[in-house]
Amino acid sequence: MPTIDELKKVVTDCRGELTTDTDAKWDKNVINFSYQSCYKEKGFTSSGYWSSTPSTGTITFALHVNFNYGYMGPDRMWNYNYVCCVRDLSI
């Protein structure tokens, strides 16, 4: 699975605004057609994706990114989110 930084890079490379709180940036990303098209062209959906990065403070949470909103934050590991595989191209 990708790290949280790899998932965040998809948002920023597509010119979305990353947010860790439920604020007005959510609305900006949802109505930003260019951003919405970009991450979908990269093969992602408008759902949440797990990262391999654990959340600090508890072993039952991990970090995820929801591409529709550009939200990044912790989520309970028993909740439903997508996963994507990555490979190390340096070997």
The 8 nearest C-alpha neighbors of each residue, nearest first, counted from 0:
[[1, 84, 51, 85, 83, 50, 2, 82],
 [2, 0, 50, 51, 5, 85, 3, 6],
 [3, 1, 51, 50, 5, 4, 52, 6],
 [2, 4, 50, 6, 5, 52, 7, 1],
 [5, 3, 7, 2, 6, 8, 1, 50],
 [6, 4, 8, 2, 3, 7, 1, 9],
 [5, 7, 3, 8, 9, 4, 2, 64],
 [8, 6, 4, 10, 9, 5, 3, 11],
 [7, 9, 11, 5, 6, 10, 12, 4],
 [10, 8, 12, 6, 7, 11, 13, 38],
 [11, 9, 15, 7, 13, 8, 12, 69],
 [10, 12, 14, 8, 15, 13, 9, 7],
 [13, 11, 9, 14, 10, 8, 15, 7],
 [12, 14, 34, 11, 10, 37, 15, 9],
 [15, 13, 11, 12, 34, 10, 16, 33],
 [14, 16, 10, 11, 13, 34, 28, 17],
 [15, 17, 69, 18, 24, 11, 28, 14],
 [18, 16, 69, 70, 15, 10, 71, 19],
 [17, 19, 70, 20, 69, 71, 16, 24],
 [20, 18, 71, 70, 72, 17, 21, 69],
 [19, 21, 18, 22, 70, 71, 72, 25],
 [22, 20, 25, 19, 23, 18, 24, 70],
 [21, 23, 24, 20, 25, 18, 26, 19],
 [22, 24, 25, 26, 27, 21, 28, 20],
 [25, 23, 27, 26, 22, 28, 16, 18],
 [26, 24, 68, 23, 28, 27, 22, 29],
 [25, 27, 29, 24, 23, 28, 30, 68],
 [28, 26, 24, 25, 30, 29, 31, 23],
 [27, 29, 31, 25, 26, 30, 68, 15],
 [28, 30, 26, 27, 31, 68, 67, 25],
 [29, 31, 28, 27, 32, 26, 35, 34],
 [32, 30, 28, 34, 33, 29, 27, 35],
 [33, 31, 35, 34, 30, 36, 29, 28],
 [32, 34, 36, 35, 31, 37, 13, 14],
 [33, 35, 37, 13, 31, 36, 32, 15],
 [34, 36, 32, 33, 37, 38, 31, 39],
 [37, 35, 39, 33, 34, 38, 32, 40],
 [36, 38, 34, 40, 39, 13, 35, 33],
 [39, 37, 41, 40, 43, 36, 35, 13],
 [38, 40, 43, 42, 41, 36, 37, 44],
 [41, 39, 37, 42, 38, 36, 43, 35],
 [40, 42, 38, 39, 43, 37, 9, 36],
 [43, 41, 39, 40, 38, 44, 37, 83],
 [44, 42, 39, 38, 41, 45, 40, 66],
 [43, 45, 46, 39, 42, 66, 38, 67],
 [46, 44, 67, 66, 65, 43, 47, 39],
 [47, 45, 65, 44, 66, 67, 48, 80],
 [46, 48, 65, 80, 64, 81, 63, 66],
 [49, 47, 81, 80, 63, 64, 82, 65],
 [50, 48, 63, 82, 80, 81, 62, 51],
 [49, 51, 2, 3, 52, 1, 63, 62],
 [50, 52, 2, 0, 1, 53, 49, 3],
 [51, 53, 50, 2, 62, 3, 61, 54],
 [54, 52, 61, 62, 55, 51, 60, 58],
 [53, 55, 61, 60, 62, 73, 56, 52],
 [56, 54, 57, 53, 58, 60, 61, 73],
 [55, 57, 54, 58, 60, 53, 59, 61],
 [58, 56, 59, 55, 60, 54, 53, 61],
 [57, 59, 60, 56, 54, 53, 55, 61],
 [58, 60, 57, 76, 75, 61, 77, 54],
 [61, 59, 75, 74, 76, 54, 58, 73],
 [62, 60, 53, 54, 73, 74, 52, 76],
 [63, 61, 73, 72, 54, 50, 52, 53],
 [62, 64, 49, 48, 50, 72, 71, 73],
 [65, 63, 71, 47, 48, 70, 66, 6],
 [64, 66, 47, 70, 46, 69, 67, 68],
 [67, 65, 69, 45, 68, 64, 46, 47],
 [66, 68, 45, 65, 69, 29, 46, 28],
 [67, 69, 25, 70, 66, 28, 29, 65],
 [68, 70, 66, 17, 65, 67, 18, 16],
 [71, 69, 18, 65, 68, 64, 19, 17],
 [72, 70, 64, 19, 63, 18, 65, 69],
 [71, 73, 62, 63, 19, 70, 74, 64],
 [74, 72, 62, 61, 60, 54, 63, 75],
 [73, 75, 60, 61, 76, 62, 72, 63],
 [76, 74, 60, 77, 78, 59, 61, 73],
 [75, 77, 60, 78, 59, 74, 61, 79],
 [76, 78, 75, 79, 59, 74, 60, 80],
 [79, 77, 76, 75, 80, 74, 60, 81],
 [78, 80, 77, 81, 76, 47, 75, 48],
 [81, 79, 47, 48, 49, 78, 82, 46],
 [80, 82, 48, 47, 49, 83, 79, 46],
 [83, 81, 48, 49, 80, 0, 84, 50],
 [84, 82, 0, 85, 81, 1, 48, 49],
 [83, 85, 0, 82, 86, 1, 50, 81],
 [86, 84, 0, 1, 83, 87, 88, 2],
 [85, 87, 88, 84, 0, 1, 89, 90],
 [86, 88, 89, 90, 85, 1, 84, 0],
 [89, 87, 90, 86, 85, 84, 1, 5],
 [88, 90, 87, 86, 85, 1, 5, 84],
 [89, 88, 87, 86, 85, 84, 1, 0]]
